[in-house]
Every structure is written in structure tokens, then in C-alpha cells.
Amino acid sequence: MSALLKDTILEIFKNSRGILATDATEDTMDKRMSDVGIVPTPELRVRFREILLTTPGISEFIGGVILNDEIISSETSGGISFVELLSQQGIKVGIKVDRKTHDFANFPGEKIAEGLDGLRDRFKKYKDLGASFSKFRAVIRIGEGIPTQACIESNAEVLARYAALSQESEIVPIVEPEVVMDGSHPMERCMQVTSAVLQNVFFYLQKHRVDISGMILKSNMILPGKDSGMDVSDKEVAITTLEVLKRKVPEILPVVVFLSGGQSPVSATSRLNEMAKIGGFPWKISFSYERALEGPSLEIWKGLESNVDLARNEFLKRARLNSLALAGRYDLQMERDNS
């Protein structure tokens, strides 16, 4: 494995740090802004990221930030590029390189990840801009008769081809095969599907000669569908998630990061904490959260400069609590602490 890839991974996750994924597409961020009463504009999308990434002290808890094409090429109001802003804080810069998911032809209800066309040249550009890691997301839906094996295998191979190109450019790949929470399926069904997805993903990664020791897996937790009506404890989620990962994820993998994927910020933190308390896994675990880290701050900010300090305080709090969770030191009482 390239020493550069190894050093990047070590630097991101040292001292119980994790990743902020502030890489939502323009359309998605506009919707989230509208949902909290903000009239979205390109300027406000950039401003929100500036508020988060200029929060004093975040580098203690955040070791990497995933940006999108809009933000990686933008500057703060002070004229500093976001890449330089992060680099000055000792935070590694990541870039989302997938081109969203699209309908999978001949397979109703299923999606295929796209974004491989021209990716080698795009990696050269991102490398020049200062990116040291990347992310590519595939989406697997659970429903009547889905996912099909064709969908699982096709997405797994796309992820493997992406990871190979990323490592070729000496950029650490984050491979994200997300089994989404949408649906009414029980927890057991999520467990079955996630197991099958991970088995296929690592098969194709090895087939495409990806160095598993030089990549990061971004995984969903094992959860019932959000419309299932099932109530499961955070400890049960932790136990089941680790059970699947221990069976399907090679020990040589350095890090598994979790996505928050529709969970509340408190649940995402608490479940991470329960996994850390269980321990006994061969890889490091961490977080790569978007909404669970920045969602509460967006709701507080509401596009008003008078709310900037409150939004930053909330962001720093969520980053700190997730860092504590990585050491199994989080407690619900901390949610009531405004410090």
C-alpha cells in the first residue's frame, strides 16, 4: 500500500476524530434549507459551509471533511479557499465523486451509481486542488422483490472500479454501499441485505485489485425500515451491526465509518457509543456524518447572521459528542449540557 494512503488514513482518524460529510448536492442542500425556512441561493450554500468550517476548535474532533464540486472550488467571505481553510487546521480534504444514483434499466425501483466516466481526469484535478481522499456512494433499496442480485453486483463493481481509480491517483477511497432505511422491512431483512451487499462489494474490490488496507468502508447501521413501526434499542443496533461487519469485512481494512442515514443526531451518536463499548473488532470505527452533524446547526442558523454563534456552538457540540462516543464515553446527559 502507498505510504501516502496509509498516512492520510492515520491522520484523519487520530485521537478519536471523524469525518464531516458536507457534500450534499445543490438540489439536496436547497431542499434542506427550504425545509427550515431559508430561501436557498448558491451564496447561502457556501455561507453555511463557511460557518461550519470556521468554527473554532473543530479540528480536535473532525479529521476530514468531504466537499462537493461547488464547495471545493469556492472561497470563504475572506477570500480563502475552502481547501486552504481546512489545511490550515490540519483537516484532510475529501471530495464526493459520484454523479448521484439513477434508475437501473430493466429493474424497476432500483438504482445504479454513476460517475465513472472521466473519473481518472477528475481525480487529477481534485489532486491538484488538494484532495487527499474521496467518496463514492451507491444506494441499495429494500422492497418487494428487491434488491436483485443484478443490482447488488452492478453497484459493487462500480464501487470497485471507482476505488481502483482513486488509489491509482493516491487518493484514499471511501467506498459507500448504503442500504437505505426507506421501507417497512424488519431489522432482520436489513441484516440479510447488508450482509449480501458487503460480501459482493469486497469480492469485486479484490477482483479489481483494490488494496483493502488503503481504503475506508462507509456503512449503514443495521436498522429496521423507518416505516416498520419496530422499536429497537441502541445496544441491539450496535450488536447486530458489529455481527454483520465481523462476518463480512476483512480484518485488513483499517477503518469502518458509519453514515447517519436518516437517524436522529442523538441516535447516531448513541449507537456509535454502544459499538465502542462492545469493542472486540479488528478495524477502527468512526463516523462520517452529514445531517447528524450539521442538521441541527442548519435549523438554528435559518440563514440569519445573528444566529451564527449559536449554530457554531451546536456544530462543535455534536462533533465533540461523536468523538466521545468513539471512546465509549458518551452519555445522554451530555445532550443537556450547553457547553
C-alpha contacts under 8 A as a table, 3 or more apart, distances in Angstrom:
res1	aa1	res2	aa2	distance
1	M	5	L	7.18
1	M	6	K	7.26
1	M	211	D	6.50
1	M	213	S	6.91
1	M	214	G	6.11
2	S	5	L	5.40
2	S	6	K	6.59
2	S	170	E	7.26
2	S	214	G	7.51
3	A	6	K	5.07
3	A	7	D	6.02
4	L	7	D	5.12
4	L	8	T	6.12
4	L	170	E	6.93
5	L	8	T	5.17
5	L	9	I	6.34
5	L	167	Q	7.92
5	L	170	E	6.35
5	L	171	I	6.65
5	L	172	V	5.61
5	L	214	G	5.71
5	L	215	M	7.86
6	K	9	I	5.30
6	K	10	L	6.25
6	K	213	S	7.93
6	K	214	G	6.10
7	D	10	L	5.12
7	D	11	E	6.05
8	T	11	E	5.18
8	T	12	I	6.23
8	T	92	K	7.62
8	T	132	S	7.02
8	T	133	F	7.82
8	T	172	V	7.40
9	I	12	I	5.33
9	I	13	F	6.47
9	I	172	V	7.54
9	I	214	G	7.85
9	I	254	P	8.00
10	L	13	F	5.60
10	L	14	K	5.83
11	E	14	K	5.46
11	E	63	G	6.97
11	E	92	K	7.89
12	I	17	R	6.66
12	I	18	G	6.86
12	I	19	I	7.63
12	I	62	I	7.69
12	I	63	G	4.18
12	I	64	G	5.48
12	I	91	I	7.15
12	I	92	K	6.43
13	F	16	S	6.03
13	F	17	R	4.75
13	F	18	G	5.77
13	F	63	G	6.00
13	F	286	S	7.54
14	K	17	R	5.84
14	K	63	G	7.60
15	N	60	E	7.96
15	N	61	F	7.99
16	S	61	F	6.86
16	S	286	S	7.63
16	S	323	S	5.41
16	S	324	L	7.45
16	S	326	L	6.02
16	S	327	A	7.04
17	R	60	E	6.94
17	R	61	F	4.59
17	R	62	I	5.05
17	R	63	G	5.36
17	R	286	S	7.38
17	R	323	S	5.85
18	G	61	F	6.44
18	G	62	I	4.98
18	G	63	G	5.56
18	G	64	G	6.66
18	G	286	S	5.58
18	G	287	F	5.17
18	G	288	S	6.24
18	G	323	S	7.01
19	I	62	I	5.57
19	I	63	G	5.95
19	I	64	G	4.70
19	I	65	V	5.52
19	I	66	I	7.38
19	I	286	S	7.92
19	I	287	F	5.99
19	I	288	S	4.46
19	I	289	Y	6.68
20	L	62	I	6.69
20	L	64	G	6.43
20	L	65	V	4.77
20	L	66	I	6.31
20	L	288	S	5.59
20	L	289	Y	5.56
20	L	290	E	6.02
20	L	293	L	7.07
21	A	24	A	7.91
21	A	65	V	5.77
21	A	66	I	4.65
21	A	67	L	6.88
21	A	288	S	5.95
21	A	289	Y	5.64
21	A	290	E	4.75
22	T	49	R	7.41
22	T	65	V	6.89
22	T	66	I	5.76
22	T	67	L	5.65
22	T	68	N	7.59
22	T	290	E	5.76
22	T	294	E	7.84
23	D	66	I	5.78
23	D	67	L	4.62
23	D	68	N	4.71
23	D	95	I	7.66
23	D	96	K	6.39
23	D	290	E	7.87
24	A	27	D	8.00
24	A	28	T	5.85
24	A	29	M	5.81
24	A	68	N	7.06
25	T	28	T	5.21
25	T	29	M	6.13
25	T	68	N	7.12
26	E	29	M	5.25
26	E	30	D	6.01
26	E	42	P	7.99
26	E	45	R	7.82
27	D	30	D	5.11
27	D	31	K	6.28
28	T	31	K	5.16
28	T	32	R	6.33
29	M	32	R	5.04
29	M	33	M	6.10
29	M	45	R	7.14
30	D	33	M	5.11
30	D	34	S	6.12
30	D	40	P	5.26
30	D	41	T	7.51
30	D	45	R	7.69
31	K	34	S	5.02
31	K	35	D	6.12
32	R	35	D	5.05
32	R	36	V	6.72
33	M	36	V	5.44
33	M	37	G	6.46
33	M	38	I	4.96
33	M	39	V	6.82
33	M	40	P	5.98
33	M	298	L	7.42
33	M	302	K	7.68
34	S	37	G	5.05
34	S	38	I	4.97
34	S	39	V	5.86
34	S	40	P	6.52
35	D	38	I	7.35
36	V	298	L	7.53
36	V	299	E	5.74
36	V	302	K	6.31
37	G	302	K	6.44
38	I	302	K	5.73
38	I	303	G	5.83
40	P	44	L	6.33
40	P	45	R	7.12
41	T	44	L	5.22
41	T	45	R	6.36
42	P	45	R	5.12
42	P	46	V	6.42
43	E	46	V	5.28
43	E	47	R	6.05
44	L	47	R	4.74
44	L	48	F	6.02
44	L	303	G	7.24
45	R	48	F	5.44
45	R	49	R	6.71
46	V	49	R	5.32
46	V	50	E	6.26
46	V	71	I	6.55
46	V	74	S	7.39
46	V	76	T	7.63
47	R	50	E	4.93
47	R	51	I	6.21
47	R	76	T	7.46
47	R	77	S	7.86
48	F	51	I	5.12
48	F	52	L	6.47
48	F	298	L	7.65
48	F	303	G	7.97
49	R	52	L	5.17
49	R	53	L	6.05
49	R	71	I	7.96
50	E	53	L	5.19
50	E	54	T	5.88
50	E	76	T	6.04
50	E	82	F	7.92
51	I	54	T	5.54
51	I	55	T	6.49
51	I	308	V	6.87
51	I	311	A	7.95
51	I	312	R	6.75
52	L	55	T	5.50
52	L	294	E	7.78
52	L	311	A	7.99
52	L	312	R	6.17
52	L	315	F	6.90
53	L	58	I	7.65
53	L	85	L	7.74
53	L	86	L	7.35
54	T	85	L	7.86
55	T	58	I	6.15
55	T	312	R	5.63
55	T	313	N	7.87
55	T	315	F	7.95
55	T	316	L	7.11
57	G	60	E	5.92
57	G	61	F	7.93
57	G	316	L	7.47
58	I	61	F	5.58
58	I	62	I	5.76
58	I	316	L	6.17
58	I	319	A	7.24
59	S	62	I	4.94
59	S	63	G	6.08
59	S	89	Q	6.16
59	S	90	G	6.77
59	S	91	I	6.29
60	E	63	G	7.61
61	F	319	A	5.77
61	F	320	R	5.82
61	F	323	S	5.71
62	I	65	V	7.47
62	I	91	I	7.05
62	I	319	A	6.89
63	G	90	G	7.40
63	G	91	I	4.89
63	G	92	K	6.14
64	G	91	I	5.19
64	G	92	K	4.49
64	G	93	V	5.88
64	G	94	G	6.75
65	V	91	I	7.11
65	V	92	K	6.45
65	V	93	V	5.46
65	V	94	G	5.65
66	I	93	V	6.30
66	I	94	G	4.18
66	I	95	I	5.08
66	I	96	K	6.42
66	I	134	S	7.32
66	I	135	K	7.59
67	L	70	E	7.97
67	L	71	I	5.93
67	L	72	I	5.81
67	L	93	V	7.38
67	L	94	G	5.93
67	L	95	I	4.89
67	L	96	K	6.21
68	N	71	I	5.54
68	N	72	I	6.06
68	N	95	I	5.64
68	N	96	K	5.30
68	N	97	V	7.67
69	D	72	I	5.48
69	D	73	S	6.44
69	D	95	I	7.42
69	D	96	K	7.55
70	E	73	S	5.80
70	E	74	S	6.46
71	I	74	S	4.92
71	I	75	E	7.78
71	I	82	F	7.04
72	I	81	S	7.67
72	I	82	F	6.13
72	I	83	V	6.42
72	I	95	I	7.56
72	I	129	L	7.81
73	S	81	S	7.22
73	S	82	F	7.55
74	S	81	S	5.92
74	S	82	F	6.39
75	E	78	G	7.56
75	E	79	G	5.43
75	E	80	I	5.16
75	E	81	S	4.09
75	E	82	F	5.66
76	T	79	G	5.26
76	T	80	I	5.33
76	T	81	S	6.19
76	T	82	F	6.62
77	S	80	I	7.52
80	I	84	E	6.51
80	I	85	L	6.41
81	S	84	E	5.23
81	S	85	L	6.17
82	F	85	L	4.86
82	F	86	L	6.19
83	V	86	L	5.38
83	V	87	S	6.09
83	V	93	V	6.43
83	V	129	L	7.37
83	V	130	G	6.49
83	V	131	A	7.82
84	E	87	S	4.95
84	E	88	Q	6.01
85	L	88	Q	5.44
85	L	89	Q	6.82
86	L	89	Q	5.24
86	L	90	G	6.51
86	L	91	I	5.10
86	L	92	K	6.80
86	L	93	V	6.86
87	S	90	G	5.08
87	S	91	I	5.44
87	S	92	K	6.46
87	S	93	V	7.42
88	Q	91	I	7.50
92	K	131	A	7.45
92	K	132	S	6.58
92	K	133	F	7.71
93	V	130	G	6.80
93	V	131	A	4.88
93	V	132	S	5.88
93	V	133	F	6.64
94	G	131	A	5.26
94	G	132	S	6.01
94	G	133	F	4.58
94	G	134	S	4.96
94	G	135	K	7.31
95	I	126	Y	7.51
95	I	131	A	6.48
95	I	133	F	6.61
95	I	134	S	4.67
95	I	135	K	6.22
96	K	134	S	5.73
96	K	135	K	4.78
96	K	136	F	6.16
97	V	115	G	6.76
97	V	119	L	7.76
97	V	134	S	6.71
97	V	135	K	6.08
97	V	136	F	5.73
98	D	113	A	7.04
98	D	114	E	6.02
98	D	115	G	4.61
98	D	116	L	7.44
98	D	135	K	7.38
98	D	136	F	4.96
98	D	137	R	6.41
99	R	113	A	7.32
99	R	114	E	5.34
99	R	115	G	4.58
100	K	113	A	6.25
100	K	114	E	6.27
100	K	115	G	7.48
100	K	137	R	7.65
101	T	111	K	5.85
101	T	112	I	5.40
101	T	113	A	4.46
101	T	114	E	6.01
101	T	138	A	6.84
101	T	139	V	7.04
102	H	111	K	5.28
102	H	112	I	5.41
102	H	113	A	6.47
102	H	114	E	7.13
103	D	107	F	7.86
103	D	108	P	7.53
103	D	109	G	7.37
103	D	110	E	6.13
103	D	111	K	4.67
103	D	112	I	6.22
104	F	107	F	5.52
104	F	108	P	7.08
104	F	109	G	7.85
104	F	110	E	5.53
104	F	111	K	4.77
104	F	112	I	5.17
104	F	151	C	7.54
105	A	108	P	7.46
107	F	110	E	5.81
107	F	151	C	7.88
109	G	141	R	7.80
109	G	146	I	7.78
110	E	140	I	7.21
110	E	141	R	6.54
110	E	146	I	7.37
110	E	147	P	7.01
110	E	151	C	6.99
111	K	139	V	6.42
111	K	140	I	6.97
111	K	141	R	7.82
111	K	151	C	7.44
112	I	138	A	6.81
112	I	139	V	7.19
112	I	151	C	7.13
112	I	154	S	7.37
112	I	155	N	5.97
113	A	137	R	6.90
113	A	138	A	5.02
113	A	139	V	7.13
113	A	155	N	6.24
113	A	158	V	7.03
114	E	158	V	7.73
115	G	118	G	7.88
115	G	119	L	6.93
116	L	119	L	5.16
116	L	158	V	7.56
116	L	161	R	7.78
116	L	162	Y	6.57
118	G	121	D	5.60
118	G	122	R	6.32
119	L	122	R	4.85
119	L	123	F	6.01
119	L	162	Y	7.90
119	L	165	L	7.50
120	R	123	F	5.21
120	R	124	K	6.61
120	R	165	L	6.24
120	R	166	S	7.90
120	R	169	S	7.84
121	D	124	K	5.15
121	D	125	K	6.58
122	R	125	K	5.05
122	R	126	Y	6.20
123	F	126	Y	5.00
123	F	127	K	5.93
123	F	166	S	7.00
123	F	169	S	6.55
124	K	127	K	5.12
124	K	128	D	6.28
124	K	169	S	7.04
125	K	128	D	5.16
125	K	129	L	6.28
126	Y	129	L	4.92
126	Y	130	G	6.32
126	Y	131	A	5.46
127	K	130	G	5.17
127	K	131	A	5.14
127	K	132	S	6.81
127	K	169	S	7.60
127	K	171	I	7.55
128	D	131	A	7.47
131	A	134	S	7.44
131	A	171	I	7.36
132	S	170	E	7.60
132	S	171	I	4.99
132	S	172	V	6.39
133	F	171	I	4.79
133	F	172	V	4.29
133	F	173	P	5.83
133	F	174	I	7.33
134	S	166	S	7.28
134	S	171	I	6.62
134	S	172	V	6.14
134	S	173	P	5.05
134	S	174	I	5.87
135	K	173	P	5.90
135	K	174	I	4.57
135	K	175	V	6.27
135	K	176	E	7.14
136	F	159	L	6.89
136	F	162	Y	7.27
136	F	173	P	7.74
136	F	174	I	6.51
136	F	175	V	5.81
136	F	176	E	5.98
137	R	159	L	7.74
137	R	175	V	6.76
137	R	176	E	4.60
137	R	177	P	5.95
137	R	178	E	7.00
138	A	155	N	6.28
138	A	159	L	7.43
138	A	176	E	6.16
138	A	177	P	4.85
138	A	178	E	6.02
139	V	177	P	6.09
139	V	178	E	5.01
139	V	179	V	6.12
139	V	180	V	6.81
140	I	147	P	6.65
140	I	151	C	7.88
140	I	152	I	7.29
140	I	177	P	7.11
140	I	178	E	5.97
140	I	179	V	4.69
140	I	180	V	6.31
141	R	146	I	6.86
141	R	147	P	6.12
141	R	179	V	6.04
141	R	180	V	5.84
141	R	182	D	7.23
142	I	146	I	5.51
142	I	147	P	5.78
142	I	179	V	7.51
142	I	180	V	7.51
142	I	182	D	7.41
142	I	183	G	6.66
142	I	185	H	7.33
142	I	190	C	7.68
142	I	193	V	7.78
143	G	146	I	5.09
143	G	147	P	7.07
143	G	183	G	6.63
143	G	185	H	7.44
145	G	148	T	6.95
147	P	151	C	6.35
147	P	152	I	6.79
147	P	193	V	7.75
148	T	151	C	5.28
148	T	152	I	6.44
149	Q	152	I	5.08
149	Q	153	E	6.01
150	A	153	E	5.29
150	A	154	S	5.91
151	C	154	S	5.22
151	C	155	N	6.14
152	I	155	N	5.46
152	I	156	A	6.07
152	I	196	A	7.99
152	I	197	V	6.05
152	I	200	N	7.18
153	E	156	A	4.98
153	E	157	E	6.17
153	E	200	N	6.27
153	E	201	V	7.65
154	S	157	E	5.32
154	S	158	V	6.36
155	N	158	V	5.06
155	N	159	L	6.24
155	N	177	P	7.90
156	A	159	L	5.18
156	A	160	A	6.25
156	A	177	P	7.64
156	A	197	V	7.49
156	A	200	N	6.11
156	A	201	V	4.57
156	A	204	Y	6.28
156	A	205	L	7.94
157	E	160	A	4.94
157	E	161	R	6.13
157	E	201	V	7.12
157	E	204	Y	5.56
157	E	205	L	7.49
158	V	161	R	5.21
158	V	162	Y	6.20
159	L	162	Y	5.11
159	L	163	A	6.15
159	L	175	V	6.33
159	L	176	E	7.78
159	L	177	P	7.90
159	L	201	V	7.38
159	L	205	L	7.73
160	A	163	A	5.06
160	A	164	A	6.23
160	A	201	V	7.16
160	A	204	Y	5.78
160	A	205	L	4.64
160	A	208	H	6.31
160	A	210	V	7.15
161	R	164	A	5.20
161	R	165	L	6.39
161	R	205	L	7.78
161	R	208	H	6.77
162	Y	165	L	5.23
162	Y	166	S	6.16
162	Y	173	P	7.86
163	A	166	S	5.01
163	A	167	Q	6.19
163	A	173	P	5.35
163	A	174	I	7.63
163	A	175	V	6.97
163	A	205	L	7.64
163	A	210	V	6.60
163	A	215	M	7.80
164	A	167	Q	5.31
164	A	168	E	6.10
164	A	208	H	6.81
164	A	209	R	7.25
164	A	210	V	5.38
165	L	168	E	4.96
165	L	169	S	6.48
166	S	169	S	5.27
166	S	170	E	6.43
166	S	171	I	5.14
166	S	172	V	6.38
166	S	173	P	5.69
167	Q	170	E	4.68
167	Q	171	I	5.31
167	Q	172	V	6.02
167	Q	173	P	6.72
167	Q	210	V	7.60
167	Q	211	D	7.99
167	Q	214	G	7.73
168	E	171	I	7.45
172	V	214	G	6.49
172	V	215	M	5.60
172	V	216	I	7.47
173	P	214	G	7.81
173	P	215	M	5.18
173	P	216	I	6.27
174	I	215	M	6.10
174	I	216	I	4.67
174	I	217	L	5.66
174	I	218	K	6.30
175	V	215	M	7.52
175	V	216	I	6.26
175	V	217	L	5.04
175	V	218	K	5.84
176	E	217	L	6.20
176	E	218	K	4.62
176	E	219	S	6.13
177	P	197	V	7.32
177	P	198	L	7.75
177	P	201	V	7.87
177	P	218	K	7.16
177	P	219	S	6.54
177	P	220	N	7.93
178	E	218	K	7.90
178	E	219	S	6.20
178	E	220	N	5.67
179	V	190	C	7.44
179	V	193	V	7.56
179	V	194	T	6.39
179	V	220	N	6.26
180	V	220	N	7.51
180	V	261	G	7.00
181	M	223	L	7.01
181	M	224	P	6.95
181	M	225	G	4.86
181	M	226	K	5.68
181	M	261	G	7.26
181	M	262	G	7.02
182	D	225	G	5.58
182	D	226	K	5.84
182	D	227	D	7.21
183	G	225	G	4.75
183	G	226	K	6.10
183	G	227	D	5.59
183	G	228	S	6.94
184	S	224	P	7.35
184	S	225	G	4.66
184	S	226	K	6.35
184	S	227	D	4.50
184	S	228	S	3.89
184	S	229	G	7.61
185	H	189	R	6.16
185	H	190	C	7.29
185	H	224	P	6.00
185	H	225	G	4.93
185	H	227	D	7.76
185	H	228	S	5.82
186	P	189	R	5.51
186	P	190	C	6.89
186	P	223	L	7.84
186	P	224	P	4.71
186	P	225	G	6.20
186	P	228	S	6.39
186	P	230	M	7.21
187	M	190	C	5.20
187	M	191	M	6.31
187	M	222	I	6.62
187	M	223	L	5.15
187	M	224	P	3.88
187	M	225	G	7.07
188	E	191	M	4.95
188	E	192	Q	6.29
188	E	224	P	7.55
189	R	192	Q	5.08
189	R	193	V	6.18
189	R	224	P	7.78
190	C	193	V	5.21
190	C	194	T	5.88
190	C	222	I	5.93
190	C	223	L	6.33
190	C	224	P	6.53
190	C	225	G	7.82
191	M	194	T	5.31
191	M	195	S	6.07
191	M	222	I	5.81
191	M	223	L	7.85
191	M	240	T	7.61
191	M	241	T	7.79
191	M	244	V	6.96
192	Q	195	S	5.25
192	Q	196	A	6.34
193	V	196	A	5.13
193	V	197	V	6.09
194	T	197	V	5.01
194	T	198	L	6.07
194	T	222	I	7.62
194	T	244	V	7.69
195	S	198	L	5.33
195	S	199	Q	6.15
195	S	244	V	6.07
195	S	245	L	7.85
195	S	248	K	6.54
196	A	199	Q	5.18
196	A	200	N	6.30
197	V	200	N	5.29
197	V	201	V	6.06
198	L	201	V	4.97
198	L	202	F	6.17
198	L	248	K	6.10
198	L	249	V	7.14
199	Q	202	F	5.56
199	Q	203	F	6.20
199	Q	248	K	5.74
199	Q	249	V	7.79
200	N	203	F	4.96
200	N	204	Y	6.23
201	V	204	Y	5.37
201	V	205	L	6.10
202	F	205	L	4.87
202	F	206	Q	6.10
202	F	249	V	7.52
203	F	206	Q	5.39
203	F	207	K	6.14
204	Y	207	K	4.71
204	Y	208	H	6.06
205	L	208	H	5.26
205	L	209	R	6.31
205	L	210	V	5.28
205	L	212	I	7.63
206	Q	209	R	4.87
206	Q	210	V	5.68
206	Q	211	D	7.63
206	Q	212	I	7.73
207	K	210	V	7.66
211	D	214	G	5.43
211	D	215	M	7.01
212	I	215	M	5.58
212	I	252	I	6.57
212	I	253	L	5.44
213	S	252	I	5.49
213	S	253	L	4.89
213	S	254	P	5.84
214	G	253	L	7.52
214	G	254	P	7.42
215	M	253	L	7.03
215	M	254	P	7.30
215	M	255	V	7.80
216	I	253	L	7.10
216	I	254	P	6.84
216	I	255	V	5.41
216	I	256	V	6.07
216	I	257	V	7.27
217	L	253	L	7.95
217	L	255	V	6.62
217	L	256	V	4.92
217	L	257	V	6.18
218	K	256	V	5.93
218	K	257	V	4.78
218	K	258	F	5.43
218	K	259	L	6.52
218	K	288	S	7.39
219	S	256	V	6.99
219	S	257	V	6.32
219	S	258	F	5.00
219	S	259	L	6.13
220	N	258	F	5.81
220	N	259	L	5.57
220	N	260	S	7.36
220	N	261	G	7.12
221	M	237	V	7.06
221	M	238	A	7.75
221	M	241	T	5.58
221	M	258	F	6.87
221	M	259	L	7.62
222	I	237	V	5.98
222	I	238	A	7.95
222	I	240	T	6.39
222	I	241	T	5.07
223	L	237	V	6.49
224	P	228	S	6.44
224	P	230	M	6.55
225	G	228	S	5.16
226	K	229	G	7.09
232	V	236	E	6.43
232	V	237	V	6.99
233	S	236	E	5.17
233	S	237	V	6.44
234	D	237	V	5.10
234	D	238	A	6.21
234	D	267	S	7.24
234	D	270	S	6.60
234	D	271	R	4.99
234	D	274	E	6.84
235	K	238	A	4.98
235	K	239	I	6.11
235	K	271	R	6.71
235	K	274	E	5.66
235	K	275	M	7.63
236	E	239	I	5.16
236	E	240	T	6.08
237	V	240	T	5.33
237	V	241	T	5.94
237	V	271	R	6.77
238	A	241	T	5.22
238	A	242	L	6.13
238	A	271	R	5.83
238	A	272	L	7.22
238	A	274	E	5.82
238	A	275	M	4.98
239	I	242	L	5.38
239	I	243	E	6.12
239	I	275	M	7.05
239	I	278	I	7.73
240	T	243	E	5.00
240	T	244	V	6.40
241	T	244	V	5.36
241	T	245	L	6.29
242	L	245	L	5.01
242	L	246	K	5.90
242	L	275	M	7.24
242	L	281	F	7.80
243	E	246	K	5.37
243	E	247	R	6.45
244	V	247	R	5.33
244	V	248	K	6.23
245	L	248	K	5.21
245	L	249	V	5.28
246	K	249	V	5.87
246	K	250	P	7.87
246	K	281	F	6.95
249	V	253	L	7.32
250	P	253	L	5.80
251	E	254	P	7.75
251	E	282	P	5.56
251	E	283	W	6.40
252	I	282	P	7.94
252	I	283	W	7.49
253	L	256	V	7.74
253	L	283	W	6.23
254	P	283	W	5.14
254	P	284	K	6.16
255	V	283	W	5.28
255	V	284	K	4.64
255	V	285	I	5.62
255	V	286	S	7.30
256	V	283	W	6.78
256	V	284	K	6.30
256	V	285	I	4.88
256	V	286	S	6.38
257	V	285	I	5.62
257	V	286	S	4.60
257	V	287	F	4.74
257	V	288	S	5.69
258	F	285	I	7.81
258	F	286	S	6.52
258	F	287	F	4.91
258	F	288	S	5.70
258	F	289	Y	7.19
259	L	287	F	6.63
259	L	288	S	5.50
259	L	289	Y	5.29
259	L	290	E	7.66
260	S	263	Q	5.51
260	S	264	S	7.75
260	S	265	P	7.69
260	S	268	A	5.77
260	S	288	S	7.66
260	S	289	Y	5.42
260	S	290	E	7.01
260	S	291	R	7.02
260	S	292	A	5.99
261	G	291	R	7.85
262	G	291	R	7.92
263	Q	267	S	6.15
263	Q	268	A	5.90
263	Q	292	A	7.35
264	S	267	S	5.20
264	S	268	A	6.17
264	S	292	A	6.39
265	P	268	A	5.26
265	P	269	T	6.33
265	P	291	R	7.45
265	P	292	A	4.16
265	P	293	L	6.85
265	P	296	P	7.99
265	P	318	R	7.93
266	V	269	T	5.24
266	V	270	S	6.04
266	V	292	A	7.80
266	V	335	E	7.95
267	S	270	S	5.04
267	S	271	R	5.95
268	A	271	R	5.47
268	A	272	L	6.29
268	A	292	A	6.82
269	T	272	L	5.22
269	T	273	N	6.23
269	T	321	L	7.10
269	T	322	N	5.50
269	T	325	A	6.36
269	T	330	Y	7.91
270	S	273	N	4.99
270	S	274	E	6.29
270	S	325	A	7.06
270	S	330	Y	7.19
270	S	331	D	7.78
270	S	332	L	7.73
271	R	274	E	5.04
271	R	275	M	6.39
272	L	275	M	5.23
272	L	276	A	6.38
272	L	286	S	7.83
272	L	287	F	7.88
272	L	322	N	7.69
272	L	325	A	5.98
272	L	326	L	6.67
273	N	276	A	5.11
273	N	277	K	6.27
273	N	322	N	7.90
273	N	324	L	7.79
273	N	325	A	4.11
273	N	326	L	5.97
273	N	327	A	7.20
273	N	328	G	4.76
273	N	329	R	7.06
273	N	330	Y	6.19
274	E	277	K	5.11
274	E	278	I	6.34
274	E	325	A	7.88
274	E	328	G	6.73
275	M	278	I	5.15
275	M	279	G	6.31
275	M	328	G	7.76
276	A	279	G	5.19
276	A	285	I	7.79
276	A	325	A	6.95
276	A	326	L	5.70
276	A	327	A	6.03
276	A	328	G	4.97
277	K	327	A	7.50
277	K	328	G	4.93
281	F	284	K	7.57
285	I	326	L	7.23
286	S	326	L	6.34
287	F	322	N	7.48
289	Y	292	A	5.67
289	Y	293	L	5.83
290	E	293	L	5.45
290	E	294	E	5.97
290	E	295	G	7.35
291	R	294	E	5.18
291	R	295	G	4.43
291	R	296	P	7.74
292	A	295	G	5.88
292	A	296	P	7.49
292	A	318	R	7.89
293	L	296	P	7.15
293	L	297	S	7.93
293	L	315	F	6.35
293	L	318	R	5.78
293	L	319	A	6.55
294	E	297	S	5.31
294	E	298	L	6.30
294	E	315	F	6.16
295	G	298	L	5.17
295	G	299	E	6.42
296	P	299	E	5.16
296	P	300	I	6.33
296	P	311	A	7.73
296	P	314	E	6.94
296	P	315	F	7.44
297	S	300	I	5.02
297	S	301	W	5.95
297	S	310	L	7.79
297	S	311	A	4.44
297	S	312	R	6.85
297	S	314	E	5.80
297	S	315	F	5.81
298	L	301	W	5.12
298	L	302	K	6.16
298	L	311	A	7.01
299	E	302	K	5.71
300	I	307	N	6.68
300	I	310	L	6.93
300	I	311	A	5.52
301	W	304	L	5.76
301	W	305	E	7.47
301	W	307	N	5.01
301	W	308	V	5.93
301	W	310	L	7.39
301	W	311	A	5.41
302	K	307	N	7.60
303	G	307	N	7.97
304	L	307	N	5.53
304	L	308	V	7.06
305	E	308	V	5.28
306	S	309	D	7.54
307	N	310	L	5.38
307	N	311	A	6.17
308	V	311	A	5.10
308	V	312	R	6.16
309	D	312	R	5.10
309	D	313	N	6.12
310	L	313	N	5.09
310	L	314	E	6.29
311	A	314	E	5.22
311	A	315	F	6.26
312	R	315	F	5.05
312	R	316	L	6.12
313	N	316	L	5.21
313	N	317	K	6.13
313	N	339	S	7.99
314	E	317	K	5.01
314	E	318	R	6.24
315	F	318	R	5.26
315	F	319	A	6.22
316	L	319	A	5.12
316	L	320	R	6.06
317	K	320	R	5.09
317	K	321	L	6.11
317	K	338	N	7.90
317	K	339	S	7.35
318	R	321	L	5.14
318	R	322	N	6.20
319	A	322	N	5.33
319	A	323	S	6.25
320	R	323	S	5.07
320	R	324	L	6.24
321	L	324	L	5.03
321	L	325	A	6.15
321	L	330	Y	6.30
321	L	334	M	7.70
322	N	325	A	4.84
322	N	326	L	6.48
322	N	330	Y	7.63
323	S	326	L	5.29
323	S	327	A	7.16
324	L	327	A	5.41
324	L	328	G	6.45
324	L	329	R	5.10
324	L	330	Y	5.32
325	A	328	G	4.74
325	A	329	R	5.43
325	A	330	Y	4.76
326	L	329	R	7.48
327	A	330	Y	7.88
330	Y	334	M	7.22
331	D	334	M	5.64
331	D	335	E	7.80
332	L	335	E	5.57
332	L	336	R	7.76
333	Q	336	R	5.65
333	Q	337	D	7.08
334	M	337	D	5.03
335	E	338	N	7.61
